[in-house]
Amino acid sequence: MFVTMNAMNQPAIETPCIKICVVDPETGFCIGCGRTRTEIGGWLGLSPEQRRGVMAELPERVEGLTRRKSRRGGRAGRLQALNGG
């Protein structure tokens, strides 16, 4: 799902941003949308075709991020680790 950005005098621009902006230090991909910092920073300067090209790669990137990362379990995970589990 992609949302559309729209300022008062600007044409609508598709964006994969889901407002979870955290860049994974190992891959350089945002864990929310899958873009790199360079892609995020230059998004408005890309042509619609270039944006679609990037967006076509994002599902695979995000899937790779979620496969590589495992949640630590928050408080329950910390307690389990302290108890040798």
All heavy atoms as an XYZ file, in Angstrom:
642
protein
N       0.844     -1.170      0.000
C       0.000      0.000      0.000
C       0.889      1.232      0.000
O       1.800      1.340      0.791
C      -0.876     -0.017      1.246
C      -1.640      1.259      1.416
S      -2.677      1.294      2.870
C      -1.493      1.824      4.083
N       0.605      2.158     -0.869
C       1.355      3.389     -0.949
C       0.402      4.552     -0.759
O      -0.699      4.560     -1.287
C       2.070      3.513     -2.294
C       3.065      2.415     -2.518
C       2.812      1.396     -3.398
C       4.249      2.391     -1.805
C       3.731      0.373     -3.589
C       5.169      1.379     -1.978
C       4.906      0.374     -2.869
N       0.805      5.529      0.013
C      -0.018      6.708      0.235
C       0.411      7.803     -0.725
O       1.458      7.713     -1.347
C       0.089      7.203      1.692
C      -0.476      6.191      2.634
C       1.520      7.533      2.052
N      -0.398      8.819     -0.827
C      -0.096      9.925     -1.721
C       0.156     11.178     -0.891
O      -0.651     11.530     -0.048
C      -1.272     10.170     -2.690
O      -1.505      8.978     -3.415
C      -0.965     11.291     -3.650
N       1.316     11.813     -1.126
C       1.625     13.085     -0.473
C       1.019     14.192     -1.321
O       1.063     14.134     -2.539
C       3.143     13.289     -0.397
C       3.847     12.317      0.489
S       5.632     12.523      0.447
C       5.830     14.167      1.106
N       0.484     15.222     -0.679
C      -0.089     16.315     -1.450
C      -0.039     17.604     -0.645
O      -0.696     17.741      0.363
C      -1.528     15.992     -1.841
C      -2.046     16.916     -2.922
O      -1.313     17.748     -3.441
N      -3.317     16.784     -3.244
N       0.773     18.547     -1.090
C       0.808     19.879     -0.502
C      -0.148     20.755     -1.300
O      -0.595     20.384     -2.376
C       2.231     20.428     -0.538
N      -0.417     21.921     -0.797
C      -1.406     22.806     -1.423
C      -1.174     23.018     -2.911
O      -2.092     22.868     -3.695
C      -1.404     24.156     -0.718
C      -1.934     24.075      0.675
S      -3.702     24.033      0.613
C      -4.065     25.109      1.951
N       0.039     23.378     -3.301
C       0.299     23.727     -4.694
C       1.164     22.697     -5.408
O       1.718     22.988     -6.455
C       0.972     25.103     -4.770
C       0.082     26.191     -4.215
O      -1.119     26.159     -4.396
N       0.673     27.138     -3.517
N       1.301     21.528     -4.849
C       2.159     20.502     -5.424
C       1.309     19.351     -5.959
O       0.276     19.027     -5.393
C       3.118     19.953     -4.367
C       4.064     20.999     -3.795
C       5.040     21.499     -4.826
O       5.521     20.741     -5.658
N       5.332     22.782     -4.776
N       1.763     18.731     -7.029
C       1.037     17.554     -7.512
C       1.201     16.400     -6.520
O       2.162     16.353     -5.757
C       1.730     17.231     -8.840
C       3.073     17.866     -8.730
C       2.925     19.055     -7.831
N       0.256     15.486     -6.530
C       0.316     14.327     -5.644
C       1.520     13.455     -6.010
O       1.814     13.253     -7.183
C      -0.969     13.516     -5.763
N       2.225     12.971     -4.988
C       3.389     12.119     -5.199
C       3.216     10.865     -4.373
O       2.990     10.937     -3.160
C       4.692     12.842     -4.791
C       4.915     14.051     -5.697
C       5.874     11.900     -4.837
C       6.130     14.869     -5.325
N       3.305      9.719     -5.022
C       3.223      8.454     -4.294
C       4.436      8.295     -3.396
O       5.550      8.644     -3.784
C       3.191      7.276     -5.261
C       1.899      7.137     -6.024
C       1.917      5.907     -6.889
O       2.914      5.705     -7.596
O       0.934      5.160     -6.847
N       4.205      7.766     -2.208
C       5.300      7.502     -1.290
C       5.010      6.234     -0.501
O       3.874      5.994     -0.112
C       5.539      8.683     -0.324
O       6.572      8.317      0.596
C       4.298      9.052      0.458
N       6.028      5.423     -0.253
C       5.840      4.215      0.550
C       5.987      4.488      2.043
O       5.903      3.575      2.850
C       6.962      3.304      0.048
C       8.051      4.256     -0.326
C       7.336      5.463     -0.891
N       6.209      5.740      2.428
C       6.437      6.092      3.831
C       5.240      5.696      4.686
O       4.095      6.013      4.350
C       6.706      7.587      3.964
S       7.062      8.078      5.663
N       5.527      5.005      5.803
C       4.473      4.643      6.750
C       4.733      5.286      8.110
O       4.200      4.859      9.118
C       4.314      3.115      6.875
C       5.611      2.467      7.353
C       3.830      2.516      5.558
C       5.463      0.995      7.727
N       5.607      6.296      8.133
C       5.913      7.086      9.322
C       6.602      6.265     10.421
O       6.440      6.547     11.599
C       4.645      7.750      9.879
C       3.839      8.531      8.871
C       4.501      9.824      8.525
C       3.560     10.695      7.736
N       3.985     11.020      6.424
N       7.333      5.244     10.027
C       8.210      4.504     10.938
C       9.607      4.675     10.371
O      10.066      3.884      9.563
C       7.834      3.011     11.033
C       6.407      2.856     11.524
C       8.817      2.265     11.938
C       5.906      1.424     11.525
N      10.261      5.757     10.754
C      11.516      6.157     10.119
C      12.714      5.790     10.984
O      13.178      6.600     11.783
C      11.488      7.650      9.834
S      10.053      8.151      8.841
N      13.172      4.573     10.826
C      14.350      4.077     11.536
C      15.191      3.320     10.519
O      14.714      2.379      9.894
C      13.964      3.129     12.696
C      15.199      2.595     13.391
C      13.044      3.826     13.685
N      16.438      3.748     10.347
C      17.307      3.108      9.362
C      18.107      1.996     10.035
O      18.770      2.218     11.051
C      18.246      4.142      8.703
C      19.216      3.459      7.748
C      17.420      5.184      7.956
N      18.021      0.803      9.478
C      18.780     -0.337      9.969
C      20.257     -0.095      9.684
O      20.624      0.112      8.520
C      18.301     -1.617      9.281
C      19.109     -2.826      9.676
O      19.090     -3.192     10.860
O      19.792     -3.398      8.794
N      21.115     -0.099     10.708
C      22.527      0.219     10.479
C      23.273     -0.823      9.647
O      24.268     -0.503      9.007
C      23.107      0.308     11.893
C      22.172     -0.445     12.754
C      20.832     -0.346     12.112
N      22.804     -2.041      9.621
C      23.488     -3.091      8.865
C      23.201     -3.023      7.373
O      24.078     -3.261      6.560
C      23.103     -4.470      9.413
C      23.598     -4.711     10.826
C      23.112     -6.034     11.381
O      22.821     -6.959     10.592
O      23.023     -6.136     12.613
N      21.954     -2.728      7.024
C      21.571     -2.722      5.606
C      21.472     -1.323      5.018
O      21.562     -1.156      3.802
C      20.207     -3.402      5.406
O      19.204     -2.642      6.096
C      20.220     -4.840      5.894
N      21.220     -0.323      5.859
C      20.993      1.031      5.365
C      19.571      1.260      4.888
O      19.263      2.317      4.345
N      18.685      0.290      5.100
C      17.286      0.420      4.690
C      16.430      0.874      5.867
O      16.628      0.434      7.000
C      16.721     -0.912      4.176
C      17.386     -1.442      2.949
C      17.645     -2.796      2.827
C      17.751     -0.614      1.904
C      18.254     -3.309      1.692
C      18.362     -1.118      0.760
C      18.610     -2.466      0.662
N      15.456      1.735      5.590
C      14.482      2.138      6.595
C      13.629      0.919      6.926
O      13.148      0.234      6.014
C      13.613      3.264      6.047
S      12.222      3.689      7.124
N      13.421      0.659      8.214
C      12.627     -0.524      8.563
C      11.144     -0.309      8.302
O      10.374     -1.261      8.249
C      12.849     -0.972     10.019
C      12.364      0.091     11.008
C      14.298     -1.331     10.265
C      12.306     -0.410     12.435
N      10.717      0.936      8.130
C       9.315      1.217      7.829
C       8.975      1.032      6.365
O       8.038      0.329      6.003
N       9.781      1.652      5.494
C       9.428      1.640      4.066
C      10.411      0.873      3.197
O      10.093      0.529      2.066
C       9.293      3.065      3.538
S      10.855      3.986      3.481
N      11.625      0.632      3.704
C      12.606     -0.122      2.929
C      13.537      0.716      2.072
O      14.424      0.187      1.419
N      13.350      2.051      2.072
C      14.216      2.896      1.253
C      15.527      3.212      1.973
O      15.618      3.129      3.184
C      13.516      4.222      0.925
C      12.307      4.056      0.037
C      11.644      5.378     -0.253
N      11.043      5.924      0.968
C      10.524      7.139      1.058
N      10.544      7.968      0.022
N       9.985      7.549      2.189
N      16.527      3.618      1.196
C      17.783      4.088      1.761
C      17.635      5.569      2.113
O      16.696      6.232      1.661
C      18.939      3.945      0.756
O      18.677      4.818     -0.362
C      19.109      2.511      0.279
N      18.580      6.095      2.881
C      18.550      7.525      3.201
C      18.629      8.370      1.935
O      17.961      9.402      1.823
C      19.713      7.882      4.122
C      19.560      7.348      5.498
C      20.744      7.738      6.352
N      20.656      7.043      7.627
C      21.387      7.337      8.667
N      22.282      8.296      8.596
N      21.253      6.663      9.784
N      19.440      7.945      0.998
C      19.575      8.684     -0.264
C      18.249      8.710     -1.014
O      17.837      9.746     -1.542
C      20.673      8.054     -1.141
O      21.899      8.079     -0.417
C      20.841      8.800     -2.451
N      17.558      7.561     -1.062
C      16.262      7.500     -1.747
C      15.232      8.361     -1.025
O      14.442      9.066     -1.675
C      15.779      6.051     -1.831
C      16.596      5.211     -2.776
C      16.376      3.717     -2.636
O      15.844      3.254     -1.598
O      16.761      3.001     -3.573
N      15.239      8.324      0.305
C      14.288      9.141      1.069
C      14.555     10.620      0.823
O      13.638     11.393      0.524
C      14.385      8.814      2.576
C      13.889      7.379      2.844
C      13.579      9.822      3.409
C      14.231      6.855      4.226
N      15.816     11.030      0.920
C      16.172     12.431      0.746
C      15.929     12.961     -0.653
O      15.609     14.134     -0.837
N      16.067     12.117     -1.644
C      15.895     12.550     -3.024
C      14.547     12.219     -3.618
O      14.325     12.410     -4.816
N      13.625     11.722     -2.809
C      12.345     11.213     -3.306
C      11.587     12.223     -4.153
O      11.077     11.892     -5.233
C      11.475     10.761     -2.130
C      10.330      9.912     -2.550
C       9.011     10.256     -2.551
C      10.384      8.572     -3.039
N       8.237      9.216     -3.005
C       9.066      8.164     -3.306
C      11.412      7.676     -3.276
C       8.765      6.902     -3.800
C      11.107      6.419     -3.775
C       9.798      6.047     -4.026
N      11.493     13.454     -3.691
C      10.720     14.458     -4.432
C      11.371     14.832     -5.749
O      10.695     15.301     -6.665
C      10.513     15.705     -3.573
C       9.696     15.488     -2.302
C       9.610     16.785     -1.504
C       8.314     14.956     -2.622
N      12.673     14.603     -5.889
C      13.376     14.915     -7.125
C      13.353     13.795     -8.148
O      13.776     13.991     -9.287
N      12.860     12.625     -7.757
C      12.793     11.494     -8.687
C      11.585     11.636     -9.602
O      10.548     12.179     -9.211
C      12.685     10.169     -7.923
C      13.854      9.768     -7.031
C      13.540      8.469     -6.295
C      15.133      9.624     -7.826
N      11.721     11.107    -10.788
C      10.578     11.084    -11.704
C       9.600     10.009    -11.237
O       9.975      9.111    -10.478
C      11.054     10.756    -13.125
O      11.471      9.397    -13.195
N       8.356     10.073    -11.678
C       7.403      9.018    -11.306
C       7.904      7.623    -11.678
O       7.717      6.671    -10.924
C       6.135      9.385    -12.090
C       6.226     10.874    -12.257
C       7.699     11.140    -12.442
N       8.578      7.496    -12.812
C       9.106      6.195    -13.240
C      10.205      5.718    -12.285
O      10.258      4.540    -11.938
C       9.654      6.275    -14.668
C       8.596      6.519    -15.729
C       8.153      7.989    -15.806
O       8.896      8.888    -15.356
O       7.036      8.223    -16.299
N      11.074      6.640    -11.868
C      12.135      6.278    -10.930
C      11.547      5.864     -9.579
O      11.996      4.883     -8.975
C      13.110      7.446    -10.738
C      13.957      7.734    -11.953
C      14.716      9.035    -11.810
O      14.166     10.057    -11.387
N      16.003      9.001    -12.161
N      10.536      6.598     -9.112
C       9.888      6.239     -7.837
C       9.241      4.858     -7.939
O       9.364      4.043     -7.022
C       8.854      7.296     -7.445
C       9.488      8.584     -6.951
C       8.473      9.495     -6.290
N       7.473      9.993     -7.211
C       7.580     11.093     -7.938
N       8.662     11.835     -7.853
N       6.610     11.465     -8.740
N       8.573      4.583     -9.044
C       7.954      3.257     -9.218
C       9.012      2.161     -9.242
O       8.788      1.069     -8.725
C       7.110      3.223    -10.488
C       5.771      3.880    -10.304
C       4.845      3.649    -11.495
N       4.118      4.868    -11.734
C       4.374      5.751    -12.699
N       5.318      5.536    -13.570
N       3.663      6.846    -12.808
N      10.163      2.442     -9.839
C      11.253      1.467     -9.861
C      11.744      1.135     -8.463
O      11.968     -0.024     -8.122
N      11.907      2.178     -7.639
C      12.319      1.955     -6.251
C      11.229      1.193     -5.508
O      11.501      0.214     -4.792
C      12.628      3.299     -5.538
C      12.847      3.081     -4.042
C      13.835      3.978     -6.168
N       9.983      1.611     -5.673
C       8.880      0.970     -4.952
C       8.734     -0.501     -5.320
O       8.326     -1.313     -4.484
C       7.567      1.730     -5.178
C       7.545      3.046     -4.423
S       5.931      3.880     -4.378
C       5.749      4.402     -6.068
N       9.087     -0.862     -6.536
C       9.002     -2.264     -6.948
C       9.985     -3.132     -6.162
O       9.739     -4.322     -5.959
C       9.266     -2.384     -8.444
N      11.088     -2.549     -5.690
C      12.098     -3.301     -4.936
C      11.788     -3.389     -3.441
O      12.364     -4.222     -2.739
C      13.463     -2.626     -5.094
C      13.982     -2.600     -6.508
C      15.278     -1.803     -6.623
O      15.913     -1.533     -5.578
O      15.646     -1.458     -7.751
N      10.917     -2.536     -2.951
C      10.717     -2.408     -1.511
C      10.152     -3.639     -0.814
O      10.623     -3.979      0.275
C       9.854     -1.180     -1.208
C      10.459      0.145     -1.664
C       9.531      1.295     -1.294
C      11.845      0.357     -1.089
N       9.174     -4.343     -1.375
C       8.665     -5.518     -0.654
C       9.765     -6.539     -0.342
O       9.807     -7.081      0.766
C       7.608     -6.094     -1.610
C       7.141     -4.906     -2.386
C       8.383     -4.061     -2.582
N      10.658     -6.768     -1.279
C      11.747     -7.713     -1.052
C      12.704     -7.196      0.017
O      13.174     -7.953      0.862
C      12.496     -7.966     -2.353
C      13.575     -9.034     -2.230
C      14.249     -9.313     -3.555
O      13.627     -9.110     -4.612
O      15.412     -9.741     -3.519
N      12.985     -5.911     -0.014
C      13.873     -5.321      0.992
C      13.285     -5.456      2.392
O      13.968     -5.871      3.328
C      14.104     -3.831      0.718
C      14.920     -3.529     -0.508
C      15.084     -2.034     -0.610
N      15.683     -1.617     -1.862
C      15.912     -0.350     -2.174
N      15.587      0.621     -1.336
N      16.466     -0.046     -3.331
N      12.018     -5.082      2.539
C      11.375     -5.122      3.851
C      11.270     -6.567      4.340
O      11.503     -6.852      5.511
C       9.995     -4.431      3.813
C       9.239     -4.640      5.117
C      10.166     -2.938      3.535
N      10.944     -7.482      3.443
C      10.878     -8.894      3.823
C      12.241     -9.370      4.319
O      12.337    -10.093      5.308
C      10.420     -9.748      2.648
C      10.301    -11.223      2.998
C       9.905    -12.069      1.794
O       9.191    -11.562      0.921
O      10.336    -13.223      1.752
N      13.300     -8.973      3.631
C      14.648     -9.338      4.056
C      14.983     -8.775      5.422
O      15.626     -9.432      6.237
N      14.536     -7.561      5.694
C      14.767     -6.959      7.009
C      14.059     -7.747      8.099
O      14.637     -8.030      9.140
C      14.266     -5.512      7.033
C      15.141     -4.460      6.389
C      14.398     -3.136      6.313
C      16.436     -4.295      7.160
N      12.816     -8.104      7.861
C      12.063     -8.812      8.899
C      12.573    -10.234      9.089
O      12.508    -10.767     10.182
C      10.552     -8.826      8.591
O      10.328     -9.409      7.310
C       9.974     -7.436      8.613
N      13.100    -10.852      8.044
C      13.673    -12.195      8.178
C      14.960    -12.170      8.999
O      15.230    -13.064      9.769
C      13.977    -12.792      6.807
C      12.992    -13.856      6.388
C      13.428    -14.554      5.126
N      13.167    -13.694      3.978
C      14.057    -13.392      3.047
N      15.269    -13.882      3.088
N      13.747    -12.603      2.049
N      15.759    -11.127      8.805
C      17.065    -11.033      9.459
C      16.951    -10.617     10.920
O      17.783    -10.949     11.727
C      17.950    -10.012      8.733
C      18.360    -10.455      7.357
C      19.187     -9.403      6.630
N      20.411     -9.101      7.360
C      20.662     -7.931      7.952
N      19.789     -6.973      7.905
N      21.788     -7.728      8.575
N      15.937     -9.838     11.235
C      15.802     -9.294     12.582
C      14.814    -10.123     13.384
O      13.775    -10.509     12.898
C      15.298     -7.842     12.531
C      16.193     -6.921     11.759
C      17.481     -6.697     12.506
C      18.401     -5.789     11.727
N      19.679     -5.620     12.357
N      15.180    -10.390     14.616
C      14.233    -11.055     15.498
C      14.021    -10.167     16.712
O      14.942     -9.516     17.196
C      14.760    -12.420     15.927
O      15.971    -12.280     16.638
N      12.810    -10.133     17.173
C      12.509     -9.327     18.352
C      13.129     -9.970     19.567
O      13.182    -11.184     19.681
C      11.007     -9.221     18.523
C      10.380     -8.401     17.409
C       8.978     -8.085     17.722
N       8.956     -7.405     19.009
C       7.934     -6.717     19.450
N       6.873     -6.603     18.734
N       7.963     -6.132     20.619
N      13.532     -9.155     20.481
C      14.170     -9.663     21.694
C      13.163     -9.987     22.777
O      13.505    -10.550     23.788
C      15.199     -8.657     22.178
C      16.343     -8.520     21.203
C      17.451     -7.679     21.774
N      18.546     -7.625     20.838
C      18.852     -6.575     20.109
N      18.148     -5.473     20.222
N      19.858     -6.606     19.274
N      11.925     -9.580     22.596
C      10.885     -9.942     23.541
C      10.603     -8.931     24.629
O       9.901     -9.234     25.577
N      11.167     -7.742     24.544
C      10.886     -6.709     25.540
C      11.232     -7.170     26.938
O      12.216     -7.869     27.175
N      10.413     -6.804     27.900
C      10.661     -7.138     29.303
C      10.686     -8.642     29.517
O      11.557     -9.177     30.211
C       9.596     -6.492     30.185
C       9.806     -6.770     31.657
C       8.754     -6.035     32.505
N       9.007     -6.241     33.914
C       8.499     -7.250     34.626
N       7.724     -8.146     34.031
N       8.766     -7.369     35.904
N       9.743     -9.354     28.908
C       9.700    -10.811     29.071
C      10.978    -11.459     28.542
O      11.515    -12.391     29.148
C       8.473    -11.382     28.351
N      11.497    -10.959     27.431
C      12.744    -11.490     26.870
C      13.934    -11.227     27.774
O      14.804    -12.085     27.947
N      13.977    -10.035     28.363
C      15.079     -9.715     29.278
C      15.039    -10.598     30.521
O      16.043    -11.092     30.985
C      15.029     -8.234     29.676
C      15.444     -7.298     28.541
C      15.627     -5.873     29.021
N      14.434     -5.296     29.632
C      13.439     -4.719     28.967
N      13.475     -4.649     27.649
N      12.402     -4.208     29.597
N      13.840    -10.793     31.068
C      13.699    -11.660     32.242
C      14.103    -13.098     31.920
O      14.776    -13.759     32.707
C      12.267    -11.615     32.777
C      11.854    -10.301     33.429
C      10.373    -10.323     33.773
C      12.686    -10.013     34.662
N      13.708    -13.549     30.754
C      14.069    -14.904     30.330
C      15.565    -15.034     30.202
O      16.163    -16.025     30.627
C      13.379    -15.241     29.013
C      13.593    -16.677     28.570
C      12.860    -16.981     27.276
O      12.398    -16.081     26.577
N      12.744    -18.250     26.956
N      16.228    -14.046     29.634
C      17.691    -14.077     29.477
C      18.385    -14.061     30.839
O      19.372    -14.763     31.047
C      18.149    -12.892     28.634
N      17.842    -13.278     31.781
C      18.424    -13.230     33.108
C      18.310    -14.554     33.844
O      19.163    -14.933     34.651
C      17.749    -12.142     33.953
C      18.122    -10.706     33.613
C      17.233     -9.738     34.397
C      19.585    -10.448     33.907
N      17.254    -15.282     33.551
C      17.006    -16.574     34.190
C      17.617    -17.743     33.445
O      17.304    -18.893     33.715
C      15.509    -16.798     34.392
C      14.919    -15.803     35.366
O      15.556    -15.433     36.336
N      13.707    -15.350     35.091
N      18.478    -17.428     32.469
C      19.176    -18.479     31.733
C      18.352    -19.166     30.665
O      18.693    -20.241     30.195
N      17.256    -18.579     30.256
C      16.378    -19.228     29.286
C      16.554    -18.699     27.968
O      16.642    -18.795     26.924
